[in-house]
């Protein structure tokens, strides 16, 4: 934001490292004419938008004209471009030397190096997308699973911002009536029907709180679900990790206490990323190294989104399982009890492990990690612990902490409006709280924003985007 938004900017848009193709992007009023200076082929300034042209990028040196590379230049004329400005994209061979050399030539002819996120910031400033959609671009680039991609795409297409704009517009209509009352305060007139305002705010808060609740799911979808494998020594935790990954990732031994530290690996189940953490067996130990491992295991359990508690059913009684779960202080749907080594106990009755308000049928499974018995069923169950139904993914999901905070503050302001109405305070104080709610909702889509906010958001982007 500190640089002139009227400059023509340039940057390498492909990741660092060698590849078959590298792309340099330019945006600004002189983007096409600037490339024309060093491009040998058709005169780009005379070509229509959304066309690609083969030619050479050359540099003028003391020894004459030197060809840097044969390239394809694609031109997009504003406002029908990503940024809303004239844009050119130069596709070169993927040599880092070639890309840097072409970029150097462009800068020598008047382009400026783009700031991180400046292309997307210009798209926002030119009305090509709102602020929440612009932020979704970064999430889309960072998405590493089918589900995180779907959430980012929904936001980038305006699913989330569409809901916010509807909420905000309804509130604006009532706020305008309240502001009108202030102009006629001496005449004691009431334009805004308080009963309708109460119903509207209650409706808005219901929607806002639903969006806020979705943040818990959105956040784990975005970062991956931390899934901790815990239990006593020799319960089969490392064997389970290997079975889930289908590779020998963790050392497996009959010696209790083999795992001294946490081991973390990620895998995708039905498009959702899970970060599995294998932990040390939990027991009292005089071995200082093992005790450190136990403490790290307990710390992982406390912060895990989902706990897979494993028990060796050949040696672990129901009472021992219940005692462990109470020690871990985990409850509800964030844990599964896995009764392992059923190959050693073919006559096991799982129901003896049930305990009201602790272990129900929905969070208990039997398996053999060694022989991978019921591993596929376990994967399905793990997925359903996070995504209860496919319809959940069709709803708007909040995955951005800034959006959550803005929704929370809007909810607080709307509660203040209700308290003011029920408390009989004057319209000017109610209008003030309404303005605060509108401000927080507007900050999500960028309808109300500051330079500091835009700097904070767009500098987190990669250069070239």
Beta strands, then each sheet from edge to edge (+ up, - down):
strand 1: 9-12
strand 2: 21-27
strand 3: 39-40
strand 4: 51-61
strand 5: 64-76
strand 6: 87-93
strand 7: 112-113
strand 8: 225-231
strand 9: 263-269
strand 10: 272-278
strand 11: 306-312
strand 12: 335-340
strand 13: 364-366
sheet 1: 3+ 4- 5+ 6- 2+ 1- 7-
sheet 2: 9+ 10- 8- 11- 12- 13-
end
